[in-house]
Amino acid sequence: MLQLIGFDGDDTLWHSEGYYRQANEEFATIVGRYVDLGDQQVHDSMLATEQRNLKLFGYGAKGMALSMVETAIAVSAGRITAADIHRLIELGKDVLQHPVELLPGIREAVEAVAQHHAVVLITKGDLFHQEKKVAQSGLAELFRRIEIVSEKNGDTYRRVLAEFKLQPAQFAMVGNSLRSDIEPVVKLGGWGIHLPYHVTWAHELEHDLGDDHPHVITVEAPSAIPAAVAQLRERAA
């Protein structure tokens, strides 16, 4: 029987990826002053650098800004100016300071789920930035526990479940990323509610979860989350 429901933060509770997309578009414009590359080539180079740097910088705007600088220096063969490097750093700062805007209906969805289950927030990224977003969201009081982690994988979810003394089959995770929010939980034997966001970072699109998995329900809006939890509760009974 389901006892614990986890919620992701970025692009599940509040908007996030759009701000990164805006920064990457300006990054491509800046780099385009030095090299004759198509936008896709610039974005591919940036993605490869970000993925290579994840183990060093982790997720978030700070790692993005450092990867932008590294990529810009590499593709411009060191010709990028100090002024443009400074602008890339400012892009990272802009993302760190973006307003926290909740997805429509998400507060009501979390409140409805919390009436029948313990709910926790499990979000990954830069500690300071995530703490700021949680505080500004106004949702903190709804969660039994708030976990800000460097990575979401099987070990992360096992640790959370061990602290609650629960088995994976008693846990469901709600999130926009199949790679980070759903697949690790399902592989443990838990359940997932996939809430797709209209844009997703390419890194998060890489997963091995098949379509129509019996432990996963896809919903189109936050308002459908409570009903999906009820369906999973019946399947888990």
Secondary structure as GFF3:
##gff-version 3
##sequence-region A 1 237
A	DSSP	beta_strand	4	7	.	.	.	ID=ss1
A	DSSP	alpha_helix	17	31	.	.	.	ID=ss2
A	DSSP	alpha_helix	39	57	.	.	.	ID=ss3
A	DSSP	alpha_helix	61	75	.	.	.	ID=ss4
A	DSSP	alpha_helix	82	96	.	.	.	ID=ss5
A	DSSP	alpha_helix	106	114	.	.	.	ID=ss6
A	DSSP	beta_strand	118	124	.	.	.	ID=ss7
A	DSSP	alpha_helix	127	137	.	.	.	ID=ss8
A	DSSP	three_ten_helix	140	142	.	.	.	ID=ss9
A	DSSP	beta_strand	145	149	.	.	.	ID=ss10
A	DSSP	alpha_helix	154	164	.	.	.	ID=ss11
A	DSSP	three_ten_helix	168	170	.	.	.	ID=ss12
A	DSSP	beta_strand	171	175	.	.	.	ID=ss13
A	DSSP	pi_helix	178	182	.	.	.	ID=ss14
A	DSSP	alpha_helix	183	188	.	.	.	ID=ss15
A	DSSP	beta_strand	191	194	.	.	.	ID=ss16
A	DSSP	three_ten_helix	202	205	.	.	.	ID=ss17
A	DSSP	beta_strand	216	218	.	.	.	ID=ss18
A	DSSP	three_ten_helix	222	224	.	.	.	ID=ss19
A	DSSP	alpha_helix	225	236	.	.	.	ID=ss20
###
